[in-house]
């Protein structure tokens, strides 16, 4: 006898998923059995609230300690890096290497960025940059004529094209 299992997948930004889950936890109406987010800090908070179950999948011992909860309450499934990218064909091959390089007039009207409030990882990157270079960096940066877009793939797509 063949059995089927119905699976509902909800795809959305982490900033919407975590708020939705927080609401569901607060109203005792949790829907999700498994959650994949890029915001690992949510899992630490949910563990402290007693909202997570322990699970150590096959290969758990091979996952770097910084990418998992030692007791198995959460495990990272991939690492994604955000960095400055540029198109070699559109430059002389020497693009910007740092946040301060982006302030060079050479890059005016040629920078594409995700809105900081659109993606929590991008917001984190902007926060780190402001912490390192101050708000005057942001003030100079926005004067560069940034093309602001939604989502983290769009800047790479525009640079590539």
N, CA, C and O atoms as a GROMACS GRO file, in nm:
protein
  644
    1UNK      N    1   0.084  -0.118   0.000
    1UNK     CA    2   0.000   0.000   0.000
    1UNK      C    3   0.089   0.124   0.000
    1UNK      O    4   0.176   0.140   0.085
    2UNK      N    5   0.065   0.209  -0.093
    2UNK     CA    6   0.143   0.332  -0.105
    2UNK      C    7   0.079   0.441  -0.021
    2UNK      O    8  -0.043   0.459  -0.023
    3UNK      N    9   0.163   0.513   0.054
    3UNK     CA   10   0.113   0.623   0.135
    3UNK      C   11   0.168   0.753   0.080
    3UNK      O   12   0.277   0.758   0.025
    4UNK      N   13   0.092   0.856   0.097
    4UNK     CA   14   0.137   0.988   0.055
    4UNK      C   15   0.144   1.078   0.177
    4UNK      O   16   0.073   1.058   0.276
    5UNK      N   17   0.229   1.174   0.168
    5UNK     CA   18   0.246   1.272   0.274
    5UNK      C   19   0.231   1.410   0.212
    5UNK      O   20   0.305   1.446   0.121
    6UNK      N   21   0.137   1.485   0.261
    6UNK     CA   22   0.117   1.622   0.211
    6UNK      C   23   0.220   1.713   0.276
    6UNK      O   24   0.238   1.711   0.397
    7UNK      N   25   0.286   1.794   0.194
    7UNK     CA   26   0.386   1.888   0.243
    7UNK      C   27   0.349   2.027   0.191
    7UNK      O   28   0.333   2.047   0.071
    8UNK      N   29   0.336   2.119   0.281
    8UNK     CA   30   0.313   2.259   0.244
    8UNK      C   31   0.442   2.335   0.268
    8UNK      O   32   0.496   2.334   0.379
    9UNK      N   33   0.492   2.402   0.164
    9UNK     CA   34   0.612   2.484   0.177
    9UNK      C   35   0.572   2.630   0.161
    9UNK      O   36   0.501   2.667   0.068
   10UNK      N   37   0.619   2.712   0.252
   10UNK     CA   38   0.594   2.855   0.246
   10UNK      C   39   0.729   2.923   0.224
   10UNK      O   40   0.818   2.916   0.309
   11UNK      N   41   0.744   2.988   0.111
   11UNK     CA   42   0.868   3.054   0.076
   11UNK      C   43   0.850   3.204   0.096
   11UNK      O   44   0.759   3.265   0.040
   12UNK      N   45   0.938   3.263   0.176
   12UNK     CA   46   0.929   3.405   0.204
   12UNK      C   47   1.063   3.450   0.261
   12UNK      O   48   1.150   3.368   0.289
   13UNK      N   49   1.079   3.578   0.278
   13UNK     CA   50   1.199   3.632   0.341
   13UNK      C   51   1.202   3.596   0.488
   13UNK      O   52   1.097   3.585   0.552
   14UNK      N   53   1.322   3.577   0.543
   14UNK     CA   54   1.339   3.546   0.686
   14UNK      C   55   1.269   3.649   0.774
   14UNK      O   56   1.212   3.614   0.876
   15UNK      N   57   1.275   3.776   0.733
   15UNK     CA   58   1.216   3.882   0.815
   15UNK      C   59   1.064   3.866   0.828
   15UNK      O   60   1.006   3.916   0.924
   16UNK      N   61   1.002   3.797   0.735
   16UNK     CA   62   0.858   3.770   0.745
   16UNK      C   63   0.833   3.638   0.818
   16UNK      O   64   0.742   3.627   0.900
   17UNK      N   65   0.916   3.537   0.786
   17UNK     CA   66   0.900   3.408   0.853
   17UNK      C   67   0.919   3.421   1.004
   17UNK      O   68   0.837   3.371   1.081
   18UNK      N   69   1.026   3.488   1.047
   18UNK     CA   70   1.052   3.492   1.192
   18UNK      C   71   0.942   3.568   1.266
   18UNK      O   72   0.904   3.528   1.376
   19UNK      N   73   0.891   3.676   1.208
   19UNK     CA   74   0.782   3.749   1.272
   19UNK      C   75   0.655   3.663   1.277
   19UNK      O   76   0.583   3.664   1.376
   20UNK      N   77   0.630   3.590   1.169
   20UNK     CA   78   0.513   3.502   1.164
   20UNK      C   79   0.524   3.393   1.270
   20UNK      O   80   0.426   3.362   1.340
   21UNK      N   81   0.643   3.334   1.283
   21UNK     CA   82   0.664   3.228   1.382
   21UNK      C   83   0.654   3.285   1.523
   21UNK      O   84   0.594   3.222   1.610
   22UNK      N   85   0.711   3.403   1.547
   22UNK     CA   86   0.698   3.465   1.678
   22UNK      C   87   0.551   3.485   1.714
   22UNK      O   88   0.510   3.457   1.827
   23UNK      N   89   0.472   3.532   1.619
   23UNK     CA   90   0.328   3.551   1.642
   23UNK      C   91   0.262   3.416   1.675
   23UNK      O   92   0.185   3.406   1.770
   24UNK      N   93   0.294   3.315   1.595
   24UNK     CA   94   0.234   3.184   1.616
   24UNK      C   95   0.274   3.125   1.751
   24UNK      O   96   0.192   3.063   1.818
   25UNK      N   97   0.399   3.144   1.791
   25UNK     CA   98   0.442   3.097   1.924
   25UNK      C   99   0.367   3.171   2.034
   25UNK      O  100   0.328   3.111   2.134
   26UNK      N  101   0.348   3.300   2.015
   26UNK     CA  102   0.278   3.381   2.114
   26UNK      C  103   0.130   3.350   2.126
   26UNK      O  104   0.069   3.374   2.230
   27UNK      N  105   0.072   3.297   2.020
   27UNK     CA  106  -0.071   3.265   2.020
   27UNK      C  107  -0.096   3.114   2.024
   27UNK      O  108  -0.208   3.069   2.002
   28UNK      N  109   0.008   3.038   2.051
   28UNK     CA  110  -0.002   2.891   2.058
   28UNK      C  111  -0.068   2.833   1.933
   28UNK      O  112  -0.154   2.746   1.942
   29UNK      N  113  -0.025   2.883   1.816
   29UNK     CA  114  -0.083   2.838   1.689
   29UNK      C  115   0.026   2.804   1.587
   29UNK      O  116   0.008   2.827   1.467
   30UNK      N  117   0.138   2.749   1.633
   30UNK     CA  118   0.252   2.721   1.546
   30UNK      C  119   0.212   2.627   1.432
   30UNK      O  120   0.150   2.523   1.455
   31UNK      N  121   0.248   2.664   1.311
   31UNK     CA  122   0.216   2.587   1.192
   31UNK      C  123   0.336   2.503   1.147
   31UNK      O  124   0.319   2.386   1.113
   32UNK      N  125   0.454   2.560   1.146
   32UNK     CA  126   0.572   2.496   1.087
   32UNK      C  127   0.625   2.381   1.172
   32UNK      O  128   0.627   2.387   1.295
   33UNK      N  129   0.669   2.275   1.103
   33UNK     CA  130   0.741   2.166   1.168
   33UNK      C  131   0.891   2.184   1.148
   33UNK      O  132   0.971   2.149   1.236
   34UNK      N  133   0.929   2.238   1.033
   34UNK     CA  134   1.070   2.261   0.998
   34UNK      C  135   1.081   2.402   0.942
   34UNK      O  136   0.996   2.444   0.863
   35UNK      N  137   1.186   2.474   0.981
   35UNK     CA  138   1.204   2.611   0.936
   35UNK      C  139   1.347   2.627   0.886
   35UNK      O  140   1.442   2.582   0.950
   36UNK      N  141   1.362   2.691   0.771
   36UNK     CA  142   1.493   2.727   0.718
   36UNK      C  143   1.499   2.878   0.706
   36UNK      O  144   1.425   2.937   0.627
   37UNK      N  145   1.587   2.941   0.783
   37UNK     CA  146   1.606   3.086   0.781
   37UNK      C  147   1.754   3.117   0.768
   37UNK      O  148   1.838   3.033   0.798
   38UNK      N  149   1.784   3.237   0.723
   38UNK     CA  150   1.924   3.279   0.722
   38UNK      C  151   1.960   3.353   0.850
   38UNK      O  152   2.075   3.394   0.868
   39UNK      N  153   1.865   3.372   0.938
   39UNK     CA  154   1.886   3.446   1.062
   39UNK      C  155   1.901   3.349   1.178
   39UNK      O  156   1.804   3.318   1.247
   40UNK      N  157   2.023   3.300   1.198
   40UNK     CA  158   2.046   3.200   1.302
   40UNK      C  159   2.015   3.252   1.441
   40UNK      O  160   1.983   3.173   1.530
   41UNK      N  161   2.023   3.384   1.462
   41UNK     CA  162   1.994   3.439   1.594
   41UNK      C  163   1.851   3.409   1.637
   41UNK      O  164   1.823   3.402   1.757
   42UNK      N  165   1.761   3.393   1.542
   42UNK     CA  166   1.624   3.356   1.578
   42UNK      C  167   1.620   3.220   1.646
   42UNK      O  168   1.546   3.201   1.742
   43UNK      N  169   1.701   3.127   1.598
   43UNK     CA  170   1.701   2.993   1.656
   43UNK      C  171   1.752   2.994   1.799
   43UNK      O  172   1.699   2.923   1.884
   44UNK      N  173   1.855   3.073   1.828
   44UNK     CA  174   1.903   3.085   1.966
   44UNK      C  175   1.793   3.138   2.057
   44UNK      O  176   1.774   3.089   2.168
   45UNK      N  177   1.721   3.238   2.010
   45UNK     CA  178   1.612   3.297   2.088
   45UNK      C  179   1.501   3.195   2.109
   45UNK      O  180   1.450   3.182   2.220
   46UNK      N  181   1.464   3.123   2.004
   46UNK     CA  182   1.357   3.024   2.017
   46UNK      C  183   1.399   2.909   2.108
   46UNK      O  184   1.316   2.852   2.179
   47UNK      N  185   1.528   2.875   2.104
   47UNK     CA  186   1.576   2.770   2.196
   47UNK      C  187   1.558   2.818   2.340
   47UNK      O  188   1.506   2.744   2.424
   48UNK      N  189   1.600   2.941   2.369
   48UNK     CA  190   1.585   2.996   2.504
   48UNK      C  191   1.439   2.998   2.548
   48UNK      O  192   1.410   2.986   2.667
   49UNK      N  193   1.348   3.014   2.454
   49UNK     CA  194   1.205   3.014   2.486
   49UNK      C  195   1.149   2.872   2.500
   49UNK      O  196   1.033   2.854   2.537
   50UNK      N  197   1.232   2.772   2.471
   50UNK     CA  198   1.185   2.634   2.479
   50UNK      C  199   1.098   2.592   2.363
   50UNK      O  200   1.020   2.498   2.375
   51UNK      N  201   1.110   2.660   2.251
   51UNK     CA  202   1.022   2.636   2.136
   51UNK      C  203   1.080   2.536   2.035
   51UNK      O  204   1.011   2.499   1.940
   52UNK      N  205   1.203   2.492   2.055
   52UNK     CA  206   1.267   2.402   1.957
   52UNK      C  207   1.287   2.262   2.014
   52UNK      O  208   1.305   2.244   2.135
   53UNK      N  209   1.284   2.165   1.926
   53UNK     CA  210   1.317   2.028   1.962
   53UNK      C  211   1.458   1.997   1.914
   53UNK      O  212   1.505   2.055   1.816
   54UNK      N  213   1.523   1.907   1.982
   54UNK     CA  214   1.659   1.868   1.942
   54UNK      C  215   1.653   1.768   1.826
   54UNK      O  216   1.568   1.680   1.822
   55UNK      N  217   1.745   1.786   1.732
   55UNK     CA  218   1.758   1.693   1.620
   55UNK      C  219   1.898   1.705   1.564
   55UNK      O  220   1.941   1.813   1.525
   56UNK      N  221   1.968   1.594   1.560
   56UNK     CA  222   2.102   1.591   1.502
   56UNK      C  223   2.099   1.502   1.378
   56UNK      O  224   2.099   1.380   1.389
   57UNK      N  225   2.096   1.566   1.261
   57UNK     CA  226   2.088   1.487   1.136
   57UNK      C  227   2.218   1.411   1.111
   57UNK      O  228   2.320   1.436   1.176
   58UNK      N  229   2.214   1.318   1.017
   58UNK     CA  230   2.334   1.245   0.976
   58UNK      C  231   2.442   1.345   0.936
   58UNK      O  232   2.415   1.441   0.864
   59UNK      N  233   2.563   1.323   0.982
   59UNK     CA  234   2.674   1.413   0.952
   59UNK      C  235   2.686   1.531   1.046
   59UNK      O  236   2.772   1.617   1.026
   60UNK      N  237   2.602   1.538   1.148
   60UNK     CA  238   2.602   1.650   1.242
   60UNK      C  239   2.741   1.674   1.300
   60UNK      O  240   2.782   1.789   1.317
   61UNK      N  241   2.811   1.568   1.331
   61UNK     CA  242   2.945   1.581   1.390
   61UNK      C  243   3.047   1.643   1.296
   61UNK      O  244   3.152   1.688   1.341
   62UNK      N  245   3.018   1.647   1.168
   62UNK     CA  246   3.110   1.705   1.070
   62UNK      C  247   3.083   1.852   1.044
   62UNK      O  248   3.160   1.917   0.973
   63UNK      N  249   2.974   1.906   1.098
   63UNK     CA  250   2.941   2.047   1.079
   63UNK      C  251   3.027   2.131   1.173
   63UNK      O  252   3.039   2.098   1.291
   64UNK      N  253   3.086   2.238   1.122
   64UNK     CA  254   3.171   2.326   1.203
   64UNK      C  255   3.094   2.374   1.326
   64UNK      O  256   2.977   2.410   1.314
   65UNK      N  257   3.157   2.374   1.444
   65UNK     CA  258   3.086   2.413   1.567
   65UNK      C  259   3.017   2.549   1.562
   65UNK      O  260   2.915   2.568   1.627
   66UNK      N  261   3.070   2.644   1.485
   66UNK     CA  262   3.006   2.776   1.478
   66UNK      C  263   2.879   2.775   1.394
   66UNK      O  264   2.806   2.875   1.391
   67UNK      N  265   2.852   2.666   1.325
   67UNK     CA  266   2.738   2.657   1.235
   67UNK      C  267   2.629   2.563   1.286
   67UNK      O  268   2.545   2.515   1.210
   68UNK      N  269   2.632   2.537   1.418
   68UNK     CA  270   2.530   2.450   1.475
   68UNK      C  271   2.519   2.476   1.624
   68UNK      O  272   2.612   2.528   1.687
   69UNK      N  273   2.406   2.439   1.680
   69UNK     CA  274   2.389   2.437   1.824
   69UNK      C  275   2.446   2.305   1.873
   69UNK      O  276   2.409   2.199   1.822
   70UNK      N  277   2.535   2.310   1.970
   70UNK     CA  278   2.604   2.189   2.017
   70UNK      C  279   2.507   2.080   2.062
   70UNK      O  280   2.538   1.962   2.052
   71UNK      N  281   2.391   2.119   2.112
   71UNK     CA  282   2.294   2.022   2.160
   71UNK      C  283   2.194   1.978   2.052
   71UNK      O  284   2.107   1.895   2.078
   72UNK      N  285   2.208   2.033   1.932
   72UNK     CA  286   2.124   1.988   1.820
   72UNK      C  287   1.993   2.061   1.804
   72UNK      O  288   1.901   2.008   1.741
   73UNK      N  289   1.981   2.180   1.859
   73UNK     CA  290   1.855   2.254   1.844
   73UNK      C  291   1.844   2.322   1.708
   73UNK      O  292   1.734   2.352   1.664
   74UNK      N  293   1.955   2.347   1.642
   74UNK     CA  294   1.953   2.400   1.506
   74UNK      C  295   2.087   2.369   1.439
   74UNK      O  296   2.189   2.350   1.506
   75UNK      N  297   2.084   2.364   1.308
   75UNK     CA  298   2.204   2.339   1.228
   75UNK      C  299   2.196   2.424   1.103
   75UNK      O  300   2.094   2.425   1.034
   76UNK      N  301   2.303   2.496   1.073
   76UNK     CA  302   2.310   2.571   0.948
   76UNK      C  303   2.321   2.472   0.832
   76UNK      O  304   2.384   2.367   0.845
   77UNK      N  305   2.260   2.505   0.720
   77UNK     CA  306   2.266   2.414   0.605
   77UNK      C  307   2.352   2.470   0.491
   77UNK      O  308   2.387   2.396   0.399
   78UNK      N  309   2.385   2.599   0.497
   78UNK     CA  310   2.477   2.656   0.400
   78UNK      C  311   2.528   2.790   0.454
   78UNK      O  312   2.470   2.847   0.546
   79UNK      N  313   2.635   2.836   0.395
   79UNK     CA  314   2.692   2.966   0.431
   79UNK      C  315   2.691   3.051   0.305
   79UNK      O  316   2.734   3.007   0.199
   80UNK      N  317   2.641   3.171   0.318
   80UNK     CA  318   2.632   3.263   0.204
   80UNK      C  319   2.712   3.388   0.239
   80UNK      O  320   2.703   3.438   0.351
   81UNK      N  321   2.788   3.436   0.145
   81UNK     CA  322   2.869   3.555   0.170
   81UNK      C  323   2.819   3.672   0.086
   81UNK      O  324   2.782   3.655  -0.030
   82UNK      N  325   2.818   3.788   0.146
   82UNK     CA  326   2.785   3.910   0.075
   82UNK      C  327   2.914   3.990   0.061
   82UNK      O  328   2.988   4.007   0.157
   83UNK      N  329   2.939   4.037  -0.058
   83UNK     CA  330   3.063   4.111  -0.080
   83UNK      C  331   3.044   4.206  -0.198
   83UNK      O  332   2.940   4.209  -0.263
   84UNK      N  333   3.146   4.282  -0.223
   84UNK     CA  334   3.146   4.371  -0.338
   84UNK      C  335   3.180   4.288  -0.462
   84UNK      O  336   3.281   4.218  -0.464
   85UNK      N  337   3.096   4.296  -0.563
   85UNK     CA  338   3.125   4.230  -0.690
   85UNK      C  339   3.123   4.335  -0.800
   85UNK      O  340   3.055   4.437  -0.788
   86UNK      N  341   3.198   4.310  -0.904
   86UNK     CA  342   3.198   4.402  -1.018
   86UNK      C  343   3.219   4.324  -1.145
   86UNK      O  344   3.266   4.210  -1.143
   87UNK      N  345   3.184   4.385  -1.256
   87UNK     CA  346   3.192   4.323  -1.386
   87UNK      C  347   3.325   4.362  -1.451
   87UNK      O  348   3.347   4.479  -1.481
   88UNK      N  349   3.413   4.265  -1.471
   88UNK     CA  350   3.543   4.292  -1.534
   88UNK      C  351   3.530   4.355  -1.671
   88UNK      O  352   3.613   4.436  -1.711
   89UNK      N  353   3.423   4.316  -1.745
   89UNK     CA  354   3.404   4.369  -1.880
   89UNK      C  355   3.363   4.517  -1.877
   89UNK      O  356   3.384   4.589  -1.974
   90UNK      N  357   3.305   4.561  -1.766
   90UNK     CA  358   3.257   4.699  -1.756
   90UNK      C  359   3.358   4.790  -1.686
   90UNK      O  360   3.337   4.911  -1.677
   91UNK      N  361   3.466   4.732  -1.638
   91UNK     CA  362   3.571   4.810  -1.571
   91UNK      C  363   3.704   4.774  -1.636
   91UNK      O  364   3.710   4.694  -1.729
   92UNK      N  365   3.809   4.833  -1.586
   92UNK     CA  366   3.942   4.797  -1.636
   92UNK      C  367   3.996   4.675  -1.564
   92UNK      O  368   4.116   4.646  -1.573
   93UNK      N  369   3.910   4.603  -1.495
   93UNK     CA  370   3.952   4.484  -1.422
   93UNK      C  371   3.989   4.511  -1.279
   93UNK      O  372   4.020   4.419  -1.203
   94UNK      N  373   3.987   4.637  -1.241
   94UNK     CA  374   4.021   4.670  -1.102
   94UNK      C  375   3.903   4.742  -1.038
   94UNK      O  376   3.896   4.865  -1.037
   95UNK      N  377   3.813   4.664  -0.986
   95UNK     CA  378   3.694   4.720  -0.924
   95UNK      C  379   3.717   4.756  -0.779
   95UNK      O  380   3.827   4.738  -0.727
   96UNK      N  381   3.615   4.807  -0.713
   96UNK     CA  382   3.626   4.844  -0.572
   96UNK      C  383   3.650   4.720  -0.486
   96UNK      O  384   3.594   4.614  -0.510
   97UNK      N  385   3.734   4.736  -0.386
   97UNK     CA  386   3.769   4.623  -0.298
   97UNK      C  387   3.715   4.641  -0.156
   97UNK      O  388   3.713   4.546  -0.078
   98UNK      N  389   3.672   4.763  -0.123
   98UNK     CA  390   3.627   4.790   0.014
   98UNK      C  391   3.512   4.891   0.011
   98UNK      O  392   3.482   4.951  -0.092
   99UNK      N  393   3.448   4.906   0.126
   99UNK     CA  394   3.338   5.002   0.137
   99UNK      C  395   3.386   5.143   0.106
   99UNK      O  396   3.314   5.220   0.043
  100UNK      N  397   3.505   5.178   0.149
  100UNK     CA  398   3.555   5.313   0.121
  100UNK      C  399   3.585   5.332  -0.027
  100UNK      O  400   3.573   5.443  -0.078
  101UNK      N  401   3.625   5.225  -0.096
  101UNK     CA  402   3.647   5.234  -0.241
  101UNK      C  403   3.518   5.272  -0.314
  101UNK      O  404   3.524   5.337  -0.419
  102UNK      N  405   3.404   5.232  -0.261
  102UNK     CA  406   3.276   5.263  -0.326
  102UNK      C  407   3.244   5.412  -0.328
  102UNK      O  408   3.156   5.455  -0.402
  103UNK      N  409   3.316   5.490  -0.249
  103UNK     CA  410   3.293   5.634  -0.245
  103UNK      C  411   3.369   5.708  -0.354
  103UNK      O  412   3.349   5.828  -0.372
  104UNK      N  413   3.455   5.638  -0.426
  104UNK     CA  414   3.531   5.698  -0.534
  104UNK      C  415   3.433   5.745  -0.643
  104UNK      O  416   3.345   5.669  -0.684
  105UNK      N  417   3.448   5.869  -0.690
  105UNK     CA  418   3.357   5.921  -0.795
  105UNK      C  419   3.351   5.832  -0.920
  105UNK      O  420   3.254   5.838  -0.995
  106UNK      N  421   3.454   5.751  -0.940
  106UNK     CA  422   3.457   5.659  -1.054
  106UNK      C  423   3.334   5.567  -1.056
  106UNK      O  424   3.290   5.525  -1.163
  107UNK      N  425   3.279   5.535  -0.937
  107UNK     CA  426   3.169   5.440  -0.929
  107UNK      C  427   3.032   5.508  -0.923
  107UNK      O  428   2.930   5.441  -0.908
  108UNK      N  429   3.030   5.642  -0.934
  108UNK     CA  430   2.904   5.715  -0.929
  108UNK      C  431   2.808   5.664  -1.036
  108UNK      O  432   2.848   5.645  -1.151
  109UNK      N  433   2.684   5.642  -0.999
  109UNK     CA  434   2.578   5.591  -1.086
  109UNK      C  435   2.606   5.451  -1.140
  109UNK      O  436   2.543   5.408  -1.237
  110UNK      N  437   2.699   5.380  -1.078
  110UNK     CA  438   2.730   5.244  -1.123
  110UNK      C  439   2.717   5.140  -1.014
  110UNK      O  440   2.760   5.026  -1.031
  111UNK      N  441   2.658   5.177  -0.902
  111UNK     CA  442   2.645   5.084  -0.788
  111UNK      C  443   2.500   5.038  -0.778
  111UNK      O  444   2.407   5.118  -0.784
  112UNK      N  445   2.483   4.908  -0.762
  112UNK     CA  446   2.351   4.848  -0.740
  112UNK      C  447   2.355   4.782  -0.602
  112UNK      O  448   2.447   4.707  -0.570
  113UNK      N  449   2.253   4.810  -0.522
  113UNK     CA  450   2.248   4.752  -0.388
  113UNK      C  451   2.106   4.716  -0.351
  113UNK      O  452   2.010   4.782  -0.392
  114UNK      N  453   2.094   4.610  -0.273
  114UNK     CA  454   1.966   4.576  -0.212
  114UNK      C  455   1.934   4.681  -0.107
  114UNK      O  456   2.023   4.726  -0.035
  115UNK      N  457   1.808   4.721  -0.098
  115UNK     CA  458   1.767   4.811   0.010
  115UNK      C  459   1.806   4.746   0.143
  115UNK      O  460   1.776   4.628   0.164
  116UNK      N  461   1.870   4.820   0.233
  116UNK     CA  462   1.908   4.760   0.361
  116UNK      C  463   1.790   4.705   0.440
  116UNK      O  464   1.805   4.606   0.512
  117UNK      N  465   1.674   4.766   0.428
  117UNK     CA  466   1.558   4.718   0.503
  117UNK      C  467   1.486   4.602   0.434
  117UNK      O  468   1.388   4.550   0.488
  118UNK      N  469   1.534   4.562   0.318
  118UNK     CA  470   1.469   4.455   0.243
  118UNK      C  471   1.520   4.317   0.282
  118UNK      O  472   1.451   4.218   0.263
  119UNK      N  473   1.642   4.311   0.336
  119UNK     CA  474   1.702   4.182   0.366
  119UNK      C  475   1.784   4.196   0.493
  119UNK      O  476   1.868   4.285   0.505
  120UNK      N  477   1.759   4.108   0.589
  120UNK     CA  478   1.826   4.119   0.718
  120UNK      C  479   1.977   4.101   0.709
  120UNK      O  480   2.051   4.164   0.784
  121UNK      N  481   2.024   4.016   0.620
  121UNK     CA  482   2.168   3.999   0.604
  121UNK      C  483   2.233   4.124   0.544
  121UNK      O  484   2.343   4.162   0.583
  122UNK      N  485   2.165   4.187   0.450
  122UNK     CA  486   2.215   4.312   0.391
  122UNK      C  487   2.216   4.422   0.497
  122UNK      O  488   2.311   4.500   0.505
  123UNK      N  489   2.110   4.429   0.577
  123UNK     CA  490   2.106   4.527   0.685
  123UNK      C  491   2.223   4.505   0.781
  123UNK      O  492   2.284   4.602   0.827
  124UNK      N  493   2.253   4.380   0.812
  124UNK     CA  494   2.366   4.348   0.899
  124UNK      C  495   2.497   4.398   0.837
  124UNK      O  496   2.582   4.454   0.907
  125UNK      N  497   2.514   4.379   0.706
  125UNK     CA  498   2.633   4.427   0.637
  125UNK      C  499   2.644   4.579   0.643
  125UNK      O  500   2.751   4.634   0.669
  126UNK      N  501   2.532   4.647   0.620
  126UNK     CA  502   2.532   4.793   0.629
  126UNK      C  503   2.561   4.839   0.773
  126UNK      O  504   2.635   4.935   0.793
  127UNK      N  505   2.505   4.769   0.870
  127UNK     CA  506   2.532   4.805   1.011
  127UNK      C  507   2.680   4.792   1.042
  127UNK      O  508   2.738   4.880   1.107
  128UNK      N  509   2.742   4.685   0.997
  128UNK     CA  510   2.886   4.667   1.021
  128UNK      C  511   2.967   4.776   0.951
  128UNK      O  512   3.066   4.826   1.007
  129UNK      N  513   2.927   4.814   0.832
  129UNK     CA  514   2.998   4.918   0.758
  129UNK      C  515   2.986   5.052   0.830
  129UNK      O  516   3.084   5.125   0.844
  130UNK      N  517   2.865   5.086   0.875
  130UNK     CA  518   2.846   5.211   0.949
  130UNK      C  519   2.925   5.208   1.080
  130UNK      O  520   2.984   5.309   1.119
  131UNK      N  521   2.925   5.094   1.148
  131UNK     CA  522   3.004   5.084   1.271
  131UNK      C  523   3.153   5.106   1.246
  131UNK      O  524   3.223   5.162   1.329
  132UNK      N  525   3.200   5.060   1.131
  132UNK     CA  526   3.342   5.075   1.099
  132UNK      C  527   3.377   5.213   1.045
  132UNK      O  528   3.486   5.263   1.072
  133UNK      N  529   3.286   5.276   0.968
  133UNK     CA  530   3.320   5.399   0.895
  133UNK      C  531   3.234   5.519   0.933
  133UNK      O  532   3.260   5.630   0.887
  134UNK      N  533   3.131   5.498   1.016
  134UNK     CA  534   3.047   5.609   1.060
  134UNK      C  535   2.936   5.640   0.963
  134UNK      O  536   2.934   5.595   0.848
  135UNK      N  537   2.840   5.721   1.012
  135UNK     CA  538   2.725   5.760   0.931
  135UNK      C  539   2.766   5.847   0.813
  135UNK      O  540   2.695   5.854   0.713
  136UNK      N  541   2.881   5.914   0.824
  136UNK     CA  542   2.925   5.996   0.711
  136UNK      C  543   2.952   5.908   0.589
  136UNK      O  544   2.941   5.955   0.476
  137UNK      N  545   2.988   5.781   0.610
  137UNK     CA  546   3.007   5.690   0.497
  137UNK      C  547   2.874   5.672   0.424
  137UNK      O  548   2.868   5.683   0.302
  138UNK      N  549   2.767   5.646   0.499
  138UNK     CA  550   2.634   5.629   0.437
  138UNK      C  551   2.594   5.755   0.362
  138UNK      O  552   2.544   5.747   0.250
  139UNK      N  553   2.616   5.872   0.423
  139UNK     CA  554   2.578   5.998   0.359
  139UNK      C  555   2.651   6.014   0.226
  139UNK      O  556   2.590   6.057   0.128
  140UNK      N  557   2.778   5.982   0.221
  140UNK     CA  558   2.856   5.991   0.096
  140UNK      C  559   2.814   5.881  -0.002
  140UNK      O  560   2.806   5.904  -0.123
  141UNK      N  561   2.788   5.764   0.052
  141UNK     CA  562   2.751   5.650  -0.032
  141UNK      C  563   2.622   5.677  -0.109
  141UNK      O  564   2.618   5.654  -0.230
  142UNK      N  565   2.518   5.725  -0.042
  142UNK     CA  566   2.390   5.748  -0.111
  142UNK      C  567   2.402   5.859  -0.216
  142UNK      O  568   2.322   5.864  -0.309
  143UNK      N  569   2.499   5.947  -0.201
  143UNK     CA  570   2.521   6.051  -0.302
  143UNK      C  571   2.587   5.995  -0.428
  143UNK      O  572   2.605   6.067  -0.526
  144UNK      N  573   2.624   5.867  -0.425
  144UNK     CA  574   2.686   5.804  -0.541
  144UNK      C  575   2.583   5.765  -0.647
  144UNK      O  576   2.620   5.709  -0.750
  145UNK      N  577   2.457   5.792  -0.624
  145UNK     CA  578   2.355   5.758  -0.723
  145UNK      C  579   2.327   5.609  -0.727
  145UNK      O  580   2.325   5.548  -0.835
  146UNK      N  581   2.305   5.550  -0.613
  146UNK     CA  582   2.284   5.406  -0.601
  146UNK      C  583   2.154   5.365  -0.672
  146UNK      O  584   2.053   5.435  -0.663
  147UNK      N  585   2.158   5.253  -0.742
  147UNK     CA  586   2.038   5.190  -0.792
  147UNK      C  587   1.993   5.091  -0.685
  147UNK      O  588   2.057   4.988  -0.665
  148UNK      N  589   1.884   5.124  -0.617
  148UNK     CA  590   1.834   5.040  -0.508
  148UNK      C  591   1.735   4.938  -0.564
  148UNK      O  592   1.647   4.973  -0.643
  149UNK      N  593   1.750   4.812  -0.524
  149UNK     CA  594   1.665   4.704  -0.574
  149UNK      C  595   1.618   4.617  -0.458
  149UNK      O  596   1.670   4.624  -0.347
  150UNK      N  597   1.518   4.535  -0.486
  150UNK     CA  598   1.469   4.438  -0.387
  150UNK      C  599   1.534   4.304  -0.412
  150UNK      O  600   1.556   4.264  -0.527
  151UNK      N  601   1.566   4.234  -0.305
  151UNK     CA  602   1.623   4.100  -0.314
  151UNK      C  603   1.774   4.102  -0.330
  151UNK      O  604   1.831   4.201  -0.376
  152UNK      N  605   1.837   3.993  -0.292
  152UNK     CA  606   1.984   3.988  -0.295
  152UNK      C  607   2.040   3.935  -0.427
  152UNK      O  608   2.160   3.948  -0.451
  153UNK      N  609   1.959   3.876  -0.511
  153UNK     CA  610   2.008   3.827  -0.640
  153UNK      C  611   2.012   3.937  -0.745
  153UNK      O  612   2.096   3.934  -0.835
  154UNK      N  613   1.922   4.032  -0.735
  154UNK     CA  614   1.910   4.136  -0.838
  154UNK      C  615   2.039   4.216  -0.859
  154UNK      O  616   2.073   4.242  -0.974
  155UNK      N  617   2.112   4.256  -0.754
  155UNK     CA  618   2.237   4.330  -0.780
  155UNK      C  619   2.336   4.248  -0.864
  155UNK      O  620   2.397   4.300  -0.957
  156UNK      N  621   2.350   4.122  -0.831
  156UNK     CA  622   2.443   4.036  -0.908
  156UNK      C  623   2.396   4.022  -1.053
  156UNK      O  624   2.477   4.025  -1.145
  157UNK      N  625   2.265   4.008  -1.072
  157UNK     CA  626   2.212   3.996  -1.208
  157UNK      C  627   2.241   4.122  -1.288
  157UNK      O  628   2.280   4.114  -1.405
  158UNK      N  629   2.222   4.238  -1.227
  158UNK     CA  630   2.247   4.364  -1.298
  158UNK      C  631   2.395   4.384  -1.328
  158UNK      O  632   2.430   4.431  -1.436
  159UNK      N  633   2.480   4.349  -1.234
  159UNK     CA  634   2.624   4.363  -1.257
  159UNK      C  635   2.668   4.270  -1.370
  159UNK      O  636   2.748   4.307  -1.455
  160UNK      N  637   2.615   4.149  -1.369
  160UNK     CA  638   2.650   4.051  -1.472
  160UNK      C  639   2.605   4.099  -1.610
  160UNK      O  640   2.677   4.080  -1.709
  161UNK      N  641   2.486   4.160  -1.619
  161UNK     CA  642   2.435   4.200  -1.749
  161UNK      C  643   2.496   4.332  -1.792
  161UNK      O  644   2.465   4.382  -1.900
   0.00000   0.00000   0.00000
